[in-house]
Amino acid sequence: METIAPLFPGFGLRYDGATMPALCRDCLTTRPDPAPARCPACRSPRIIAHPELFDLSIAHIDCDAFYASVEKRDDPALRDTPVIVGGGQRGVVSTCCYIARIRGVRSAMPMFQALKLCPDAVVLRPRMEVYAKASRRIRDLFEALTPSVEPLSLDEAFLDLTGTTRLHGAPPAVLLARLLKRIEDEVGVTASVGLSHNKFLAKIASDLDKPRGFSVIGRAETEAFLKGKPVRIIWGVGAAGQAALEGAGIRTVSDLLRWDRKDLGQRFGQMGERLWHLARGQDNRRVSAHAPIKSISKETTFNEDTADRELLDGHLWRLAEQVSARAKARDLAGRTVTLKLRRANFSLLTRRQSLREPSQMADTLYRAARQLLDHVEEPGPFRLIGVGLSDLCPADMADRTPDLLDPAAARRAGAERATDAIRAKFGPDAIVKGRSLR
């Protein structure tokens, strides 16, 4: 039986088939024998036990109701109040706290429906600069553990902790439990982790025990775990994909397992090939720290359809600032700006413009989007407006060449950088541009 030096309290024997490694998620005590009901060191009931607990190294970490958690962190009076972050009466829910979720509110739900389910909710507009700042701190904590971090959004990422045991003196499971504690203590939000042997299963696991969850799917149990699960559990199978699969009589993973690999490929193309592997828990994708983000965008839905160009202009500036904040948080810039308008009949109108050079500056994004809006001949009304940035590149490739046709551009860029610094120190409302009040 292999032994490891007791670098953490109680850490001793590795799993040999006869014991069940256990970890206290509060005091980080580890045990080689079956877990008691409570930790003998701190009496916490938050114990995770699994035969492969100390052998798995692919993790998916997802912050719990991230935007709403940041809002509650910044305003403790909201702690026991249902909080919805999103647009107005005709907008959609960006996220909501778990109190609101108990009432049936969900992300992407129309706001009017959410407020019917939870009429006493406090509805807050997103503060992207604040969320981006919290995200950067969390990302720093990830990268202190491993360079193999693949962000999926501001509040979730894959981590590959293979080989980190020797570096940090503890198995990945212990490192992850300590990481969750640091996120909660230092950033003020909670997160859940899924630990497994590949990305597909790690992402599934992270959603099994929210909030403040820690779930494990080992190699030995993969097949039994997946059997009978609905196909929507498969990452990437949305409503349209689920309907297509149901049209072929496939409603569960067990149904998928009955299909021949060749037949799935002929029926569903590349997706069929992928489904064949995932139904068996097979996923060879590596955690890539360099997985490209294709675009950054933000949109808003109006309380009432509008054709007021001055009102649209005010929204354009706010959206450009939010897209810019996301780009700055990721150290990215983009060369293409997209304007998105949804007509009253729900049809979509898009316009794009290539910039002279890549940029992450809100002023540049706004001016390009405003120019696109000026060339939209349709009078409206519109129910939604959005701004996007694509053709992304590292931020150090952006905003390097002065615009000779706009001598004031450098001065505006300097003012924007100064504004960013002031907001970072004193809060997002320390400086508010007049056009954002429209």
Secondary structure as UniProt FT lines:
FT   TURN            9..10
FT   STRAND          22..24
FT   TURN            25..27
FT   STRAND          30..31
FT   TURN            40..42
FT   STRAND          47..49
FT   TURN            51..55
FT   STRAND          58..63
FT   TURN            64..65
FT   HELIX           66..74
FT   HELIX           76..78
FT   TURN            79..80
FT   STRAND          83..86
FT   TURN            89..90
FT   STRAND          92..96
FT   HELIX           98..102
FT   TURN            103..104
FT   TURN            107..108
FT   HELIX           111..117
FT   TURN            119..120
FT   STRAND          122..124
FT   HELIX           128..145
FT   STRAND          149..153
FT   TURN            154..155
FT   STRAND          156..160
FT   TURN            162..163
FT   HELIX           164..168
FT   HELIX           172..182
FT   HELIX           183..187
FT   STRAND          191..196
FT   HELIX           199..206
FT   STRAND          214..216
FT   TURN            219..221
FT   HELIX           222..226
FT   TURN            227..228
FT   HELIX           231..233
FT   TURN            235..236
FT   HELIX           239..247
FT   TURN            248..249
FT   HELIX           253..257
FT   HELIX           261..268
FT   HELIX           270..278
FT   TURN            279..281
FT   TURN            289..290
FT   STRAND          295..306
FT   HELIX           309..329
FT   TURN            330..331
FT   STRAND          332..343
FT   TURN            344..345
FT   STRAND          348..359
FT   HELIX           362..374
FT   STRAND          382..394
FT   HELIX           395..397
FT   TURN            404..405
FT   TURN            407..408
FT   HELIX           409..426
FT   TURN            428..429
FT   HELIX           434..437
//
